[in-house]
Amino acid sequence: MHPQRVSTFELFFDLVFVFTITQLTSALHADSSAAGVLRVLLMLAVIWWMYGGYAWLTNAVSAEHGRYRLALLVGMIGFLTVSLAIPTAFTTGGLLFGLGYLLVVLVHAALFGQAGEGAIRGMRVVAPRNVAAALVITLAGLLAPRVGTAVVLAVWAAAVLVLWLPQRASSERGFEIAPAHFVERHGLVIIIALGESVIAVAASTSAHPLGVARLGIATLGLLLSVMLWWVYFDRDDRASVDALERAPAAERPLKVKVGYGYWHYALLLGIIATAAGMKDAVSAPFHHLHFPAAIALAGGVALYLGGHAGFRRTIFDQRWSSRLLWAAVAALATVPLGRHGTAAIQLAALVLVLSATALRTPSTSRA
């Protein structure tokens, strides 16, 4: 029987996974060049793929049994290793990243061997791709000290293509989806990831003397995070469960692969970019933002809104939400406010954009 609620051990597992979000945010903040952005895109792609794999796993195999819990603990160690290696994943820490990722993949494949026969058939398609990608990333780590950056990036890109390119034979066939558990698991990850933006605000604020103005900026940053939460969670989580329960069982795996895999990649990337931009905005709220920080702040919000629009389209079989897409355009339009005005002005404008979107978006459950 599928678990219907997320266990506390799964939540603990997610806390370790979300450390990768903190590390990726720091990496993007430290290097916002084109190469730095590409590195974050590639790392998030492979990490999110395997997090999704573990969400599918615990949707099929209960984490409450002792031997499964111990195996998940080993997978957790693999994710921790990957997270710690993120700052040097394309240089000296590449081999450690690859080996940690390989451990994550092998534990995942072994545990899925305890699932139903249909899931095992599906894993015969998925597991070789996962192992191949992990070996390619490990190869990139071995090559990193000896070759140029372009070669390492190309090898990483090959690993991402191995994972993310669709195949003619559907790899989802055979998997069963328990909607309530699946929706709750991903919702909790989004909440924990949004906590990264709150931490970015708090850490940047605490580094300076606290006054009324600084408290006001911190409040703006918190409101931005709250509005991001509101856009995602205002009735859509419950409606997502209902929509997946109404969908034929054979169609659910592809729906969740696209909705909770591809579109949630955009959501998480948006959170990472927003948090990275927030660090600069809160640190120097009354100064011009450098272009990378202004575009990270606005582009992160736009990515989040666009990802949520795609998610709603996939899960609810609706047309693209013009309200969300226009809000994404409006978010991008705030870049000049930060670049030529101040960070505080851009933050306030983004809060207004998100507030208008969150408070006026029709409830899916009533659509």
Stockholm file with secondary structure:
# STOCKHOLM 1.0

chainA/1-367         MHPQRVSTFELFFDLVFVFTITQLTSALHADSSAAGVLRVLLMLAVIWWMYGGYAWLTNAVSAEHGRYRLALLVGMIGFLTVSLAIPTAFTTGGLLFGLGYLLVVLVHAALFGQAGEGAIRGMRVVAPRNVAAALVITLAGLLAPRVGTAVVLAVWAAAVLVLWLPQRASSERGFEIAPAHFVERHGLVIIIALGESVIAVAASTSAHPLGVARLGIATLGLLLSVMLWWVYFDRDDRASVDALERAPAAERPLKVKVGYGYWHYALLLGIIATAAGMKDAVSAPFHHLHFPAAIALAGGVALYLGGHAGFRRTIFDQRWSSRLLWAAVAALATVPLGRHGTAAIQLAALVLVLSATALRTPSTSRA
#=GR chainA/1-367 SS CCCSSCCHHHHHHHHHHHHHHHHHHHHHHHCCSHHHHHHHHHHHHHHHHHHHHHHHHHHHSCTTSHHHHHHHHHHHHHHHHHHHHGGGTTTTTHHHHHHHHHHHHHHHHHHHTTSCHHHHHHHHHHHHHHHHHHHHHHHHHHHTTTSCHHHHHHHHHHHHHHHHSCCSSCTTTTCCCCHHHHHHHHHHHHHHHHHHHHHHHHHHHHTSCCCHHHHHHHHHHHHHHHHHHHHHHSSHHHHHHHHHHHSCTTTHHHHHIIIIIIHHHHHHHHHHHHHHHHHHHHHSTTSCCCHHHHHHHHHHHHHHHHHHHHHHHHHHCCCCCHHHHHHHHHHHTTHHIIIIICHHHHHHHHHHHHHHHHHHSCCGGGC
#=GC SS_cons         CCCSSCCHHHHHHHHHHHHHHHHHHHHHHHCCSHHHHHHHHHHHHHHHHHHHHHHHHHHHSCTTSHHHHHHHHHHHHHHHHHHHHGGGTTTTTHHHHHHHHHHHHHHHHHHHTTSCHHHHHHHHHHHHHHHHHHHHHHHHHHHTTTSCHHHHHHHHHHHHHHHHSCCSSCTTTTCCCCHHHHHHHHHHHHHHHHHHHHHHHHHHHHTSCCCHHHHHHHHHHHHHHHHHHHHHHSSHHHHHHHHHHHSCTTTHHHHHIIIIIIHHHHHHHHHHHHHHHHHHHHHSTTSCCCHHHHHHHHHHHHHHHHHHHHHHHHHHCCCCCHHHHHHHHHHHTTHHIIIIICHHHHHHHHHHHHHHHHHHSCCGGGC
//
